[in-house]
Structure formats: structure tokens, C-alpha cells
Amino acid sequence: MSAITKEEIIAIAIAELSQETLGYTEEFLKIHQVAIQDNTPAVEHVRILEDGTATVYFKVYDEEFFFAVSVDMEKKEARWSYSEDKVEISFNIDSETLSYKELTKLTNLKPNWGWNKDPEAIQRWKKVTRIGFQPYKEPDDVFNMLEKLLTYIETDADNIRKIAETQTAYISISTTMHNGNNYLGHIIVSLELLKRLVALNASVGMNIFLGGNFYKEPDSSTYFDDDNNDEKEEG
């Protein structure tokens, strides 16, 4: 494969935004704008894949999800484009009896956040002590992020299993996706991932949010008469 730099990959993806050689790019940019930062399209992340492609994730103006352009690194051209969900996935441990310090001592994993319970709090989630782990934040699909998070948790699997016997251990998934004209696709969790979850005694909670504009419908100002196929004006 011919050498290509990260800067070249980004330049190819940016060129697709103006040239709109891909059908989805054209449709998406009719209803949304890519965010601009320092007078250039704002890139959130670039992922290099083993199949010879790279994916450039652009921020979308006033939205949480991303616009992604896949670049063929050999041909140095845009291969396809799509909207990518914003996925936030974390592993959390809640306790009604232990303090933050006591919870952190039960695992070798280093929490990214947490708090001590506040019995007087109005919010239910503050009435428990919590430690949370979110090692991966870059744009990716939910299954890749779940697989990577499980691999991370499994580095301390024995301790996590012990904790889950007395405390509440769970994976929290929050997904913000483009509404896709009301078609949201489908989610199938593989048997392998389910077995790994069961082995950790961990449950899963998921929140799904929708955002963005609907795709533009075809112009309905004209229609065809079924009997003679003559184009007629509405009215």
C-alpha cells in the first residue's frame, strides 16, 4: 500500500465535503452542516483500520453525532460516508454501604470519576457511592466500544467478579444517533459478548437519544397519473 499521511487522509475527507461524490454526503449535507473550527471542518478523530481504510469523523454543527468519511488509503479517495452515533460507554460500580475510597481499594482499575453517597440528596443516583471507568471516548460504533471496554475490565476480572457479588456492577451505554427518518436500525449483541458479560457478573443499561433533521423528501410538486403516465401539476 502506498504511503499516506494523516494530513492527506483528512484532506481527502474534507474534499468530499465540497465535491459530494458520494450519494450519502449529498443527502446529509442538505440537512446538516459540518462544524467549523479555525476556518476548517472540525475533525473529532481519525481511525486507521487494518482493511486499508481510514475513517475521518467530523463534528456536526449543533449536534452530538458525527459525520464520517471512509478513505481508501491505497486509491487515495473517499469510499463511503455515513453518520456515526455518539456513544458514551462506561463501567460503573455502585454501593449503598461503602465509601468512594473503600470501593477504589477493591479493584486495580483506576476510576475516571466517582463520589461518596449523600443520603440527603434529591437525585437517586447521588444516594449511592459510585466509581466509574471510561477508558475509551473516541468515536466508534457501540459494539467495538463494548468489546474494548470488556477487554479493559477483564484485566482485573477476578476482583470485579468478587465486587459484583456484594455491590452493583454494570455497563452504562448512552447513544445519540441521527434519527434516520425514524429508522434506527437494529442491535444484536453477539453470544460471545453476552458470555463475557455474564462471566463478569455485570449487567447492561442503555439509553438511546435521537437528534438531527429528517432527510429531505423528493419534490412532490409533480406526480404521475397511473393510467397514462402523464406528468401533471398538483393543484
Salt bridges, closest charged atoms under 4 A:
GLU27 OE2 - LYS30 NZ 3.26
GLU44 OE1 - LYS59 NZ 3.61
GLU64 OE1 - LYS86 NZ 2.80
ASP72 OD2 - ARG79 NH2 2.89
GLU88 OE2 - LYS86 NZ 3.99
ASP94 OD1 - ARG130 NE 2.78
ASP140 OD2 - ARG47 NH2 3.58
ASP140 OD2 - LYS148 NZ 3.69
GLU147 OE2 - ARG196 NH1 3.32
GLU154 OE2 - ARG196 NE 2.85
ASP158 OD1 - ARG161 NH2 2.66
ASP225 OD2 - LYS232 NZ 3.03
